[in-house]
Amino acid sequence: MSQNEVGDIVGVDRNYVSTLERAEKLRTQ
């Protein structure tokens, strides 16, 4: 795997985590 591919996967993972966190906040409001 190239560095770019690794970076893309990490970026997608961060977006996924922040999306989950946002969903949690919406649910607790």
N, C-alpha and C positions, 0 to 999 in steps of 0.2 A: 504494500500500500504506500502511496506517495504521501508526502507531508500535507498536500492540499486535501486529499481524501480524509486523512485523519482530522484535519481542522474542520472540514465540513461536518463530519460525524459529531465532533464535540459541540459545534455550533447548534446543530439540530437538537442534541441532547439538552443543551442549556435552554433553548426555546421551549422544549417540551416541559422541562422542570418549571420554568416561569409560568407557562400556561396552566400547569396543575396548581401552582400556588395561587394564581389569579382565581381559578375555579373554587378553590378552598375559601378564599376571602368572600367571594360572591355568595357562597352557600351559608357562611356564618353571619352574614348581614341580616 
